[in-house]
Amino acid sequence: MPIPALALVPLFPLATASILTTDDCWLGEMYAFSAAECSITLHNADAKPLHVELSTRLATLETTSLDIPPKGSAKVRVRVDAGNASGRVERTVRVHSDRAADTTVWVRGFAINVLDNPRTDIQLGTVDASKPTETTVAVDSHDVANFRVMKVLARPEGIDVAIDPNGRALHVKVASDAPLGVIDGDVKLAIDTPHQREAWLHVYADVRGAVGIDSSPYWFGTVAPGSAAGALIPLTSVSGAPFRIGAVKLGMVEGKTEIVPCEPAASGCSAIRVKFDEKQATGLTRATLDLELPDQHRKMHLRIWGLVQPPGVAEDGNPLPAIATPDNSAPWTEGVVDSVNAPVYAVPMTVDPYDVVSSTPPATEPPPGTGPLLKWQTASEGGVYGYQVFRGESESGPFLLQNEKILRAHPKQYAGTPYFWRDDHATKGTSYWYYVGVVYKDGTKQVLSSPHRKVAE
Amino acid sequence: MKKLLCALAVAAIAAPGLALADGGTSCATAQEIFSNQPYSGDTSTSTNFVGAFGGLPSPGPDLAFKFTAGAQTGGNVVVNITGGWNAGVVITGACGGNGGNPIQAATGTTTFNVPLTNGSFVAGNTYYLYVTGNPSDNSGPSGAFNFTNGTTPVTLKDFSID
């Protein structure tokens, strides 16, 4: 049977995809709240110049439009601000050309945070607005000498923060006039370190008072954009007494609100109806409601979420239209640059680019020298980026990071091979205490060993 | 001594190895998941046995997992979708269509997070995590995925100073 002529026609863009190839770039190790640059490389295998357009988010490109010379290459600088990231910093650059398939270039780095606990999470839990309690949180760093918190730069509304006189702890509590509802944000601190001037600590509290809601965030169900019924958000008073709702501000979505009775009407219950505009994007949807409670002289911050769908689809079984863009629902935490949340345009790689890949086995002999030699071996090290060595002159410290550059984990095939690190800066006759810490790929840290004593010889 | 703050502190400690195809194809067979372990599966091998997650439709086939919340939860379950299908991940307090509204949900076609906010989970309670199609996509998408919920703490075998 003859082959249909159509089958012989090259199919765009597969047949032309190979003329454009790219090289990823590595930003290196960078501190949180610092920026780094590297260059991605674009190769044109065609005999004609290839025009490409570049796009990205959470990164800055040297140019967004260029011509790659025939049979040549071009480099484009990419600048990335680590922000509050710890661990992986990943961005993508999408490369578009009319004559080749779109391709994705990865820009990666690793963010080091000087805090011993880079992801400090201050959980104040459920708090009675009339009886707020104080929590003390350690904020310390063994990465630098004489670490101190210098100043509170910002804090979520309703959270009081005081720096302990020792500069290494915070006293945190819900303010006496805090808004009711969830407080979920970052305490932003100025810190005194050469490499990192800022540190953010996450704080969460659910402040309860005279007026409340069933759950937070409140699930409003399935609502059609433009629907007059909208989403009904009921609030109730603890005492059962009537209460007023003042001004309401709707955030994160397109829509309007109105105050209505609860359905069914009940004593001490008032509701906010949220009507989503026709132009509200469909899909899983999160929104905020900031309102005044004039009888309680309080504000209230609510979070609601649900499914915004075209009308009729959920109830009558009509086919849903395909959604044009994927709904990458963002977590509630705002203002935190989390590398995982960076937009990606490609399926993740099966090999973790943060693993060291090498066929060269690690050294089995210690490095030369006379200083104290640390040797350690791990039983497992999944998710490890590398190791840090800390030294102090007493068992209780203070300890200070000795290897500014992280000692990378061995390639996977050499897991279990010992690690060596020699202290070339020890003073002969001095007694030192050492411990080893691990840095995970997500930037979190763990103390791996207890302090061990050694007199330098 | 500092304690490792796991991305997801579920109560269980023992951990099964990575299986090639994880997830239960019914509520009764929901696979128990543990902190700091990777899981993978393919929802096209299952059926749409969950009609809805409370008020959230479930148009695609579902695979069910379950976990017990620890005293402290936080961070994210990080989901990777293979092949760009339109996926959804939903967490509820009970299994099946009567399991109530989702406690958490997220959707995507590449990599996305399912936040595990502390205030949403009660220590000691069992929760169900489903991998399914995007509730907004009535074509019933399905496909392969993997997810992780934290990193495995390193254990030290030997430490000495000479």
Chai-1 contact restraints between the chains, C-beta under 6 A:
chainA,res_idxA,chainB,res_idxB,connection_type,confidence,min_distance_angstrom,max_distance_angstrom,comment,restraint_id
A,D121,B,G74,contact,1.0,0.0,6.0,A-B,restraint_1
A,Q123,B,N118,contact,1.0,0.0,6.0,A-B,restraint_2
A,Y204,B,N118,contact,1.0,0.0,6.0,A-B,restraint_3
A,D206,B,G119,contact,1.0,0.0,6.0,A-B,restraint_4
A,W219,B,N101,contact,1.0,0.0,6.0,A-B,restraint_5
A,G221,B,G55,contact,1.0,0.0,6.0,A-B,restraint_6
A,T222,B,G55,contact,1.0,0.0,6.0,A-B,restraint_7
A,T282,B,S136,contact,1.0,0.0,6.0,A-B,restraint_8
A,G283,B,S136,contact,1.0,0.0,6.0,A-B,restraint_9
A,L284,B,A105,contact,1.0,0.0,6.0,A-B,restraint_10
A,L284,B,T107,contact,1.0,0.0,6.0,A-B,restraint_11
A,L307,B,L56,contact,1.0,0.0,6.0,A-B,restraint_12
A,L307,B,P135,contact,1.0,0.0,6.0,A-B,restraint_13
A,A314,B,P57,contact,1.0,0.0,6.0,A-B,restraint_14
A,P319,B,N138,contact,1.0,0.0,6.0,A-B,restraint_15
A,L320,B,N138,contact,1.0,0.0,6.0,A-B,restraint_16
A,I323,B,S136,contact,1.0,0.0,6.0,A-B,restraint_17
A,I323,B,D137,contact,1.0,0.0,6.0,A-B,restraint_18
A,P326,B,G108,contact,1.0,0.0,6.0,A-B,restraint_19
A,P326,B,T109,contact,1.0,0.0,6.0,A-B,restraint_20
A,D327,B,T107,contact,1.0,0.0,6.0,A-B,restraint_21
A,N328,B,G108,contact,1.0,0.0,6.0,A-B,restraint_22
A,N328,B,F112,contact,1.0,0.0,6.0,A-B,restraint_23
A,S329,B,A106,contact,1.0,0.0,6.0,A-B,restraint_24
A,S329,B,T107,contact,1.0,0.0,6.0,A-B,restraint_25
A,P331,B,N113,contact,1.0,0.0,6.0,A-B,restraint_26
A,P331,B,P115,contact,1.0,0.0,6.0,A-B,restraint_27
A,V340,B,V78,contact,1.0,0.0,6.0,A-B,restraint_28
A,V340,B,N113,contact,1.0,0.0,6.0,A-B,restraint_29
A,V344,B,T110,contact,1.0,0.0,6.0,A-B,restraint_30
A,V344,B,T111,contact,1.0,0.0,6.0,A-B,restraint_31
A,P348,B,N80,contact,1.0,0.0,6.0,A-B,restraint_32
A,P348,B,T111,contact,1.0,0.0,6.0,A-B,restraint_33
A,P372,B,I161,contact,1.0,0.0,6.0,A-B,restraint_34
A,L373,B,D162,contact,1.0,0.0,6.0,A-B,restraint_35
A,L374,B,I161,contact,1.0,0.0,6.0,A-B,restraint_36
A,K375,B,S160,contact,1.0,0.0,6.0,A-B,restraint_37
A,W376,B,F159,contact,1.0,0.0,6.0,A-B,restraint_38
A,Q377,B,K157,contact,1.0,0.0,6.0,A-B,restraint_39
A,Q377,B,D158,contact,1.0,0.0,6.0,A-B,restraint_40
A,T378,B,V154,contact,1.0,0.0,6.0,A-B,restraint_41
A,T378,B,K157,contact,1.0,0.0,6.0,A-B,restraint_42
A,A379,B,T155,contact,1.0,0.0,6.0,A-B,restraint_43
A,A379,B,K157,contact,1.0,0.0,6.0,A-B,restraint_44
A,S380,B,T155,contact,1.0,0.0,6.0,A-B,restraint_45
A,E381,B,V154,contact,1.0,0.0,6.0,A-B,restraint_46
A,G382,B,T152,contact,1.0,0.0,6.0,A-B,restraint_47
A,G383,B,T151,contact,1.0,0.0,6.0,A-B,restraint_48
A,G383,B,T152,contact,1.0,0.0,6.0,A-B,restraint_49
A,V384,B,V154,contact,1.0,0.0,6.0,A-B,restraint_50
A,V438,B,V154,contact,1.0,0.0,6.0,A-B,restraint_51
A,Y440,B,T151,contact,1.0,0.0,6.0,A-B,restraint_52
A,Q446,B,L4,contact,1.0,0.0,6.0,A-B,restraint_53
A,V447,B,M1,contact,1.0,0.0,6.0,A-B,restraint_54
A,V447,B,K2,contact,1.0,0.0,6.0,A-B,restraint_55
A,L448,B,L156,contact,1.0,0.0,6.0,A-B,restraint_56
A,S449,B,L156,contact,1.0,0.0,6.0,A-B,restraint_57
A,S449,B,F159,contact,1.0,0.0,6.0,A-B,restraint_58
A,H452,B,I161,contact,1.0,0.0,6.0,A-B,restraint_59
A,K454,B,I161,contact,1.0,0.0,6.0,A-B,restraint_60
